[in-house]
Amino acid sequence: MRGRVQLIGAGVSAAALVPLGWWATRRGAAGQGPDEVPVDLRDRDPEATPAARNVYALLAGLENRARRGEASRTVIGQHVELHNERYNVAYGDYRGLKQPGYYYKKAQDITGRLPGFVELDLGPGYDQPGWAVGESRSYSRSWPSCRRMWGYAEDAVDLAVGVWAGLPRAADGSYRPSGTHPDCGAGGAEISLPHNGGAPAGIVGFSFHQPYPGSPVKGFPQTLNKNSPAAKDPGWFARVVTEGTAEHRALLHDLDFLADHLGYLADRGVPVLLRPYHEMNTAPGHGFWWAGQDPAVYQKLWRATYDHLVARRGLHNLIFVWSPNSWDGSYGRSPHAYYPGGRYVDVVGVDDYSGSPEKPYGPGAWTEVWYRGLERYRRPRAMAESFHVPLNAAQPHTLSRTPWVLWSVWGQALSYDNVSSPTGRNTPAEVRGTYASTRVITASAAIWTSLHKSQFD
């Protein structure tokens, strides 16, 4: 085997290092514990790219250490609502339009460290007609270019490449050598991506808040069940997954928009944790258009999406993440009937908006009910969305009790309003304490550069 992946972060002493990676997780069929998770992404996708295999092996290694009762660590992540950062003056802790990646950089502003994971979104658009892009590129020539409020989609792709490969990047026709470009359709404002040291800094993911198939306007209201045909037509959702229907053709059109952007990342060797159709277990009539539906039909939607992206479009840089809403019996119901199956899912997670560190839901430590509930799937477990950083005054031992492989803070909640918490927000001390913890993996060229190289025989 070639090399080791050592999770070395700034400020971590040698005694605290936990060497993890493919070399540490490969135990062979005879040595694999019965409750441990698969360590090779090729079990799901025989054509998975080396980089995607490396990232998945790292996450599987973290998970298996935890399952064996050994010390493990958590990659700290930050979701970036880039469309809100770019176009919503009222969004977050700064009143005004923001540069792309504002909340990616905010973690560094508070702690001196960048997140080890960033999740972006290619939907839902910003209340504009049709799918569009900012500038025409090789992956976006099928979509109308230079549309107002659409430049963020390309900035999301560029930020993903930069986090994986290092920022600032060389000009590619959209950015000047200085790392800036004029915002198409927005009066020529100068747009720049945050600097992260110029070396690989982390891993990336995408969610897809997809407006309902066939929606003439792409915006967050069109993602909601109550605003979709599902609210009035009980047969509509089934037609979305039925080949030959107008609804299914509209679904594939949307998925091609997603695939074209993900394909650009695949061409540049960027592995992506893809998290589609999340929070599917919300109560019927609530949540997104794919939520609260017949679980069997939801599984068909997931598998149709998987087949389109992987089999039809040949995207083998993807790590698929399935994340139900926290199933507290009110807004979120039991998710288990919705699980698409291990042939289609690599990582399982939860979007946890039930309870708070001060008033946790269920028995055990904060988030423990969800952590234990996902154990059955034998997949790495992630806190896919949370308003809170994991380590705070009310719950200082979260990651020792529930060592999630990833923990991603949602958008502006990192430093702004958080209505689920009596304190209203994460305090700077809590954010700093999380990022400084030896249980947390932040941005580190020493870690992520090694993942660009094959760790396999």
C-alpha positions in Angstrom: 0.0 0.0 0.0 1.1 3.6 -0.6 1.3 6.0 2.2 -0.9 6.8 5.2 -3.7 9.3 5.7 -3.0 11.0 9.0 -5.6 13.3 10.3 -3.4 16.1 11.4 -5.0 19.4 12.2 -3.6 22.7 13.4 -3.1 22.7 17.1 -3.3 18.9 17.6 -0.5 17.4 19.6 1.3 14.3 18.4 -0.2 12.3 21.3 -3.7 13.2 20.2 -3.2 12.0 16.6 -5.4 9.2 15.4 -3.9 7.8 12.2 -6.8 6.9 9.9 -7.3 6.1 6.3 -7.4 3.2 3.9 -4.3 1.5 5.4 -6.0 1.5 8.8 -9.4 0.3 7.7 -8.4 -2.4 5.3 -8.8 -5.6 7.4 -10.0 -8.0 4.7 -13.2 -10.1 4.8 -11.9 -12.3 7.6 -10.9 -9.3 9.8 -14.0 -7.2 9.1 -16.2 -7.1 12.2 -19.8 -8.1 11.7 -21.1 -4.6 12.6 -18.5 -2.7 10.7 -19.2 -0.8 7.5 -17.8 -1.6 4.1 -14.5 0.2 3.4 -14.3 0.1 -0.4 -16.7 2.3 -2.4 -16.4 -0.2 -5.3 -18.8 -2.5 -3.3 -21.5 0.0 -4.5 -19.9 1.4 -7.7 -17.2 -0.8 -9.3 -16.1 2.2 -11.3 -15.8 4.7 -8.4 -12.9 7.1 -8.9 -9.8 6.8 -6.8 -10.4 10.1 -5.1 -14.0 9.1 -4.2 -12.8 5.8 -2.9 -10.2 7.6 -0.8 -12.8 10.0 0.8 -15.2 7.2 1.4 -12.5 5.0 3.0 -11.6 7.8 5.3 -15.2 8.2 6.5 -15.6 4.4 6.8 -12.4 4.3 8.8 -13.7 6.9 11.2 -17.0 4.9 11.5 -15.3 1.6 12.1 -13.0 2.9 14.8 -16.1 4.2 16.6 -17.9 0.9 16.2 -14.8 -0.9 17.6 -14.9 1.4 20.6 -11.6 3.1 19.6 -11.0 6.8 19.7 -12.3 8.5 16.5 -12.7 12.0 15.1 -15.3 14.1 13.3 -14.9 16.2 10.2 -16.4 19.5 11.0 -18.5 20.9 8.1 -20.3 24.0 7.1 -23.3 24.3 4.7 -23.2 27.3 2.5 -26.5 28.8 1.2 -24.6 30.6 -1.6 -27.8 31.9 -3.3 -28.7 33.7 -0.1 -25.2 34.9 0.5 -25.1 36.4 -3.0 -28.6 37.9 -3.3 -30.2 38.3 0.1 -29.2 41.5 1.8 -31.0 40.4 5.0 -29.3 37.1 5.3 -27.0 36.3 8.1 -25.0 38.5 10.4 -24.1 41.1 7.8 -26.7 43.2 6.2 -25.8 43.5 2.5 -24.8 41.3 -0.4 -22.0 38.9 0.4 -19.2 37.3 -1.5 -19.6 33.6 -2.3 -18.5 31.4 0.5 -19.1 34.0 3.2 -20.1 31.4 5.8 -17.2 29.1 4.7 -14.9 31.9 5.6 -16.8 32.9 8.7 -15.6 29.8 10.5 -12.0 31.0 9.8 -12.9 34.5 10.9 -14.0 33.2 14.3 -11.5 30.4 14.9 -8.6 30.8 12.5 -9.4 27.5 10.9 -11.6 26.6 7.9 -14.0 23.7 7.9 -12.8 20.3 6.8 -16.1 19.8 4.8 -18.3 22.3 2.9 -21.7 21.5 1.4 -23.2 23.7 -1.3 -26.4 23.7 -3.2 -27.2 23.7 -6.9 -30.9 24.5 -6.2 -33.3 25.9 -5.7 -32.5 29.0 -7.8 -33.6 32.4 -6.7 -37.2 32.8 -7.9 -36.2 33.0 -11.5 -37.7 31.2 -14.6 -36.1 28.0 -15.7 -32.7 26.6 -14.9 -29.9 28.9 -15.9 -26.2 29.8 -15.3 -24.1 32.9 -15.1 -21.6 32.4 -18.0 -21.7 29.8 -20.7 -19.1 27.1 -20.0 -18.5 23.6 -21.3 -20.9 22.1 -18.8 -23.6 24.7 -19.1 -24.1 25.4 -22.8 -27.5 23.7 -22.7 -28.8 26.2 -20.2 -29.5 29.9 -20.7 -26.5 32.0 -19.7 -25.9 35.3 -18.1 -29.3 35.3 -16.3 -29.9 37.5 -13.3 -29.6 35.7 -9.9 -28.0 32.6 -11.5 -24.3 33.3 -11.2 -24.3 31.6 -7.8 -24.6 28.1 -9.4 -21.2 28.5 -11.1 -19.7 30.1 -8.0 -20.8 27.0 -6.1 -19.0 24.7 -8.5 -15.9 26.9 -8.4 -15.9 27.0 -4.6 -16.1 23.2 -4.6 -13.1 22.8 -6.9 -11.2 25.3 -4.8 -11.9 23.6 -1.5 -10.8 20.3 -2.9 -7.8 21.6 -5.0 -7.0 24.9 -3.3 -7.9 28.5 -3.7 -7.3 30.8 -5.4 -7.5 28.9 -8.6 -6.0 29.7 -12.0 -8.3 31.6 -14.3 -10.6 29.2 -16.3 -12.4 31.7 -18.5 -14.7 33.0 -15.8 -12.2 34.2 -13.2 -9.4 36.7 -13.8 -5.9 35.6 -12.8 -6.5 37.7 -9.7 -9.3 35.3 -8.7 -12.2 37.7 -9.4 -14.8 38.1 -12.1 -17.6 40.5 -12.9 -21.0 39.2 -11.9 -23.0 38.6 -15.0 -26.4 40.2 -14.9 -25.8 42.0 -11.6 -24.3 45.3 -12.7 -20.7 44.1 -13.0 -20.1 43.7 -9.3 -16.7 42.0 -8.6 -17.0 38.5 -7.3 -14.2 36.7 -5.5 -13.9 33.3 -3.8 -12.4 33.1 -0.3 -8.7 32.4 0.0 -7.9 29.1 1.7 -4.1 29.0 1.5 -3.8 27.8 -2.1 -3.6 24.1 -1.2 -6.3 21.4 -0.8 -8.3 22.3 2.2 -11.2 19.8 2.6 -13.9 17.7 1.0 -17.1 18.9 -0.6 -20.7 18.0 -0.9 -23.8 19.1 -2.7 -27.4 19.1 -1.7 -30.2 19.7 -4.3 -33.2 21.6 -3.1 -34.9 20.8 -6.4 -38.1 22.7 -7.3 -40.8 20.3 -8.3 -40.3 18.8 -11.8 -41.9 21.0 -14.4 -41.9 24.1 -12.2 -41.6 27.1 -14.5 -40.0 29.1 -11.7 -37.0 27.9 -9.7 -37.1 29.0 -6.1 -37.5 27.7 -2.6 -41.3 28.1 -2.6 -41.4 25.6 -5.5 -39.5 23.0 -3.5 -42.3 22.8 -0.9 -45.0 20.1 -1.0 -47.8 22.7 -0.5 -46.8 24.6 -3.6 -46.3 21.5 -5.9 -48.8 19.4 -7.8 -48.5 16.8 -5.0 -50.7 19.0 -2.8 -53.8 18.6 -5.0 -53.1 15.6 -7.2 -52.5 12.3 -5.3 -51.2 10.5 -8.5 -48.7 13.1 -9.5 -45.7 11.8 -7.4 -46.0 8.3 -8.9 -46.0 9.8 -12.4 -42.7 11.6 -11.7 -41.0 8.2 -11.4 -42.9 6.5 -14.3 -41.0 6.4 -17.5 -42.7 8.0 -20.5 -44.7 10.5 -18.6 -44.3 14.3 -19.0 -43.6 14.4 -15.3 -40.7 11.9 -15.6 -39.2 13.8 -18.6 -39.3 17.0 -16.4 -37.5 15.1 -13.7 -34.7 14.0 -16.1 -34.4 17.6 -17.3 -33.8 18.8 -13.8 -31.3 15.9 -13.2 -29.4 16.9 -16.3 -28.9 20.3 -14.9 -27.4 18.7 -11.8 -25.4 16.2 -13.8 -23.8 18.8 -16.0 -22.4 20.6 -13.0 -21.3 17.5 -11.2 -19.7 16.3 -14.4 -17.5 19.4 -14.5 -16.3 18.4 -11.0 -15.8 14.8 -12.1 -13.6 16.0 -15.0 -11.4 17.8 -12.5 -11.2 14.8 -10.2 -13.3 16.3 -7.4 -15.3 13.7 -5.4 -18.7 14.9 -4.2 -20.9 13.8 -1.3 -24.3 14.1 -3.0 -27.3 14.5 -0.6 -30.5 14.6 -2.7 -34.2 14.2 -1.5 -33.4 14.8 2.2 -36.0 15.0 5.0 -38.3 12.6 3.1 -39.9 11.4 6.3 -41.7 14.6 7.2 -45.4 14.4 7.9 -47.7 14.1 4.8 -48.5 17.5 3.3 -45.4 19.2 4.9 -41.8 19.7 3.9 -40.6 19.2 0.3 -42.5 17.8 -2.6 -40.8 14.4 -2.2 -41.6 14.2 1.5 -44.4 12.3 3.2 -45.0 10.2 0.1 -45.4 6.5 -0.4 -42.1 5.1 0.7 -42.0 2.6 -2.2 -42.4 5.4 -4.7 -39.8 7.5 -2.9 -37.4 4.7 -3.3 -38.1 4.6 -7.0 -37.3 8.3 -7.2 -34.0 7.8 -5.5 -33.1 4.9 -7.7 -34.1 6.7 -10.8 -31.9 9.6 -9.8 -29.0 7.2 -9.0 -29.4 5.4 -12.4 -29.5 8.6 -14.3 -26.4 10.1 -12.7 -24.3 7.0 -12.4 -25.4 4.6 -15.2 -26.6 7.1 -17.8 -24.4 10.1 -17.2 -21.3 8.1 -16.0 -20.6 10.0 -12.8 -18.4 7.9 -10.6 -17.1 10.7 -8.4 -20.2 10.6 -6.2 -20.7 9.4 -2.6 -24.5 9.2 -2.0 -25.8 10.5 1.4 -29.3 9.7 2.6 -30.5 12.0 5.4 -34.0 11.9 6.9 -35.3 14.5 9.3 -35.0 13.8 13.0 -37.9 11.4 13.6 -39.5 12.8 16.8 -43.0 11.6 16.0 -44.4 15.1 15.2 -42.8 16.8 12.2 -40.6 13.8 11.4 -41.8 10.3 11.2 -39.9 7.0 11.3 -37.6 7.0 8.2 -36.8 3.4 7.9 -39.3 2.5 5.2 -37.8 5.2 3.0 -34.3 3.8 2.9 -33.3 3.1 -0.7 -31.0 0.2 0.1 -27.3 -0.3 0.5 -26.8 -0.6 -3.3 -27.7 3.0 -3.6 -26.5 4.7 -0.4 -22.9 5.2 1.0 -23.5 7.4 4.0 -26.5 7.8 6.3 -27.3 11.0 8.2 -29.9 13.0 9.9 -31.1 16.6 9.7 -31.5 17.3 13.4 -33.9 20.1 14.3 -35.6 18.4 17.2 -34.5 19.6 20.6 -31.4 21.5 21.4 -28.2 21.1 23.4 -30.0 22.7 26.4 -33.1 20.5 25.9 -32.1 17.4 24.0 -34.8 15.1 22.5 -35.0 11.5 23.7 -32.9 9.5 26.2 -29.1 9.6 26.3 -26.8 12.4 25.2 -27.8 15.1 22.7 -28.2 13.6 19.2 -27.7 10.1 20.6 -31.2 8.9 19.7 -30.4 9.6 16.1 -26.9 8.2 16.2 -28.1 4.9 17.6 -31.1 4.8 15.3 -28.9 4.9 12.2 -26.6 2.2 13.4 -28.6 -0.5 11.7 -27.6 0.6 8.2 -23.9 -0.3 8.5 -22.9 2.9 6.8 -20.8 5.9 8.1 -23.1 8.2 10.1 -23.2 12.0 9.6 -24.9 14.9 11.3 -26.0 16.3 7.9 -27.7 19.4 9.2 -27.6 21.1 12.6 -28.1 24.6 13.8 -25.5 24.0 16.4 -21.8 23.2 16.6 -21.3 19.8 18.3 -19.3 21.1 21.3 -20.9 23.7 23.5 -21.5 24.7 27.1 -24.6 22.5 27.4 -23.2 19.4 25.7 -19.3 19.4 25.9 -19.1 15.6 25.4 -21.2 15.2 22.3 -18.4 13.7 20.1 -17.2 11.3 22.7 -20.7 9.8 23.1 -21.7 10.1 19.4 -18.6 10.3 17.1 -20.4 11.3 13.9 -18.0 11.0 10.9 -19.2 14.4 9.7 -21.0 17.3 11.5 -22.3 20.1 9.2 -23.6 23.4 10.6 -26.4 25.0 8.6 -25.6 28.3 6.9 -26.1 31.4 8.9 -26.8 29.4 12.1 -23.0 29.3 12.6 -23.0 32.9 13.9 -26.6 34.2 13.6 -30.1 33.5 14.7 -31.0 30.0 15.8 -34.6 29.9 16.9 -34.4 26.4 18.4 -31.9 27.4 21.1 -32.6 29.6 24.1 -29.3 31.3 23.5 -30.4 32.2 20.0 -27.1 31.3 18.3 -23.7 29.5 18.6 -21.4 31.7 20.7 -18.0 32.5 19.4 -16.5 30.6 22.3 -18.5 27.5 21.4 -17.4 27.7 17.7 -13.8 28.2 18.7 -14.0 25.3 21.2 -15.3 23.0 18.5 -12.7 23.9 15.9 -9.9 23.6 18.5 -11.0 20.2 19.8 -8.7 17.3 19.1 -11.8 15.3 18.3 -12.5 17.5 15.3 -10.9 17.6 11.8 -10.7 21.0 10.2 -9.1 22.1 7.0 -5.6 20.8 6.6 -3.4 20.4 3.5 -1.6 17.6 5.3 -4.9 15.6 5.4 -6.6 16.5 2.1 -3.5 16.6 -0.2 -3.0 12.9 0.7 -6.5 12.0 -0.4 -5.7 13.2 -3.9 -3.3 10.3 -4.2 -4.3 6.6 -4.5 -4.2 4.9 -1.1 -4.9 1.5 -2.8 -2.8 -1.4 -4.1 
